[in-house]
Amino acid sequence: KLFGELREIKLKNSSVSRDCIDLIVQTLHIYEKISSVKLVNVTEPEMKFSNKVSRVFSIFHSLKSTEQLTRLRLVGCGLTQGDLASLSQALRTNQRLKSLDLSKNPKMSGDDYVGIKALAAFLGDPENSFIEHLALNANNLNNTCFELLFQAITSNKSLTSIQINSNSCSTSGAQSIANALEHNKSIK
C-alpha cells in the first residue's frame, strides 16, 4: 500500500483514460478505508464505438468493496440514465454511504426516466434508508422526475437534506415536493 492510510480520492476538471479509471477502481479495492470519492467535471474522451459504455460505471461496482465510503460526489461527469440505474443498484451494497452528489449530470434525465425510476426505487426502499444528503442540482430534472423522486422519499427515514437547484419545476413538480415534505418531517 503505497499511500498508507488513504482516505479520499479527488479528481477535478479532467478528461480521463481507461487506465485512469482502472487505477481508481484498483485503489478503491486496495484501500478499504477510503471514505470519500469526489469526481468533479471528470469526463471521458468520446469513444468511437457504437456501444459506448461509461467507464465511470466501473467505479460503481467498486462500492461493494469500499465499506468505509461515506461520501460520493460524481459532479459533472456526464452520467447517463443507464449510469444512474447502475449506480442505484450498486448503492444497495454499501450501506455506509451518507452523502451522494450527482449534480450537473443533465443526461441522467430523459424521456423514459429509467435512471430516475431506479434512483426513486432505491430511495423509497426502507432497506436503503442510509443516505442523509442527496444533491441533484442542475440535472435538467422536470416535473415527472420530481413526482417520481419525491413520491419515493415520503417514506425515507434517513434523508435529511435534498438539493435540487437549477432544474425545471412548475406547479405539479412543486406540489410533489410539498407533499413529500408534508409526509417526511426529517427533510429540511
N, C-alpha and C positions, 0 to 999 in steps of 0.2 A: 504494500500500500504506500505508494509514493507520497501522498498528501496527508498522511497521518489521520487525523480526525476531521475529514472533510464534511462540512455541514450544509453547504449551499452551493448551487450551480447557478450562475448568472451569465446570460449571453444577450447582448443588445445590439440592434441595428446591424445585423449580419446576414449575409447570404451563405448558407451552409451547404456543404457537400455531404454525400452519403457517408463518407469516412467520419465527418464531424458528428453526425447523428449517431453513428455506430459507437463512437467514443463516449458520447453522453450516455447511451444505453449501457455500455460496459461499466462506466463509472457508477451508474445507479445500481448495478448488480454487485459491484465490489464494495461500495461504501454504504452499508445498510443504515448508517446514522444520518444520512442526508435528510434534512428536514424541510428544505426549500429549493424548488426549481423555478427559476424565473427566466423565461424566454420572451424578450420584448422586441418586436419588429424583426423577428428572425424568419427569413424566407428561404425557400429552396429554389435553385435555378430551374427554370422550366425544363421539364423532361420532354424529349422528342418522341416518346412512345404514346400510343393512343390509350393504353390502360394505366395511366399515371396514378400512382398511389402515394399519398403524402408520407414522407419519411418521418415526419413528426409523429405519425401513427405508431412507430416503433417505440417511442417513449411511453405511450400509454400502457403497453404491455409490461413495461418495467415497474409499473406501480405495484404489481404483485410482490416484487422482491424488495421494495423500499418501504419497510414497515414504519419508519420514523417520519416519513414525508407528511408534513402538516400544511404546507403552502405550495400551491401550484399556480403559476402565472404563465399563461400562453397568450400574451397580448400581441395583436397584430401579426400573427403567424400564418395567416391565410388558411385557417381551419375551415373545412367544408362541412356540409351536413353529414357526410359519411364519417368524417373525423369525429364530429360531435357524438354521433351514435356509438362509435367505437370507444371513445373516451367515457361515455356514460356507462358502458358495460364494464370497462376496466376499473372504473372508480369503485365498483361494488367490492373489489378485492382489497381495498386499502381504507379501512375504517378509521384511520387516524387523521385523515385529511380534514382540516378545519376551514381552509380558505382556498377558494377557486376563483381565479380571474381569467375570463375568456373574452375580455373586451377587444374591440377593434378587429373583429373577425366577421365582416359582413356576409361572407359566403356561407355562414352557418345557417342562415335562414333562407328559405326558398319555398317554391310553390307546393311541394309535397310535405314539408315540415318534418322529414324523417329524423333529423338531428334534434330538433326542438321537442318532438314527441318522446324521443329516447331520454333526453335530459329531464323532461317533465315526469316520465315514468320513474326514473331514478330518484328524483326529489320527492315524489309522492309515496314512495315505498317506505313504510315505517322502519324496516330493517336498515335503511340507508340514512337514518337521521343522525348524521355526524357533521355535516358541513354547516359551519356557522356563518360564513361570509361568502356571498356569491356576487361577482361583478360581471355584468353583461352590457357594458357601456358601448355605444357606437357599433352595434351589430346589425343594424338595419332590421330590427325586430318590428313587427307590425301588430295589429290588434289580435290576429289569430294566434301569434306567438305568445302574446301576453295572456290571452284566455287559456291556452294550454298550460303555460308555466304557472300562473297564479291559481288556477284551479287545483293543480297538483300540490302546491305548497301550503294549502289551507290546513293540511294535517301534519306538516313537517314540524317536529318539535325542537329541532336543533338550530334552524336558520334564524339568525337574529338581525342580519343585515343583507340587503339586496340592492345593488346599484344597477340602474337601467337608464342612465343618462344618454342623451343623443340618439334616441330611437324614435320611431314613428308611432305615436299613440294618439288616438282620438277618444271619443266618448265611450265606446264599448271596451276599449283597452283599459281606460281609466276605471271603468266600472268593475272590471275583473280585478284590478289592483285593490280597489276599495273593498270588494267582497273578501278577498284574501286577508287583508289587514283587519277586517272586522272579525274574522274567524280565527286568525292566528295572531295572538297577542304578543308572541315572542319576537316578531319582526319589528324593527324600529325604523 
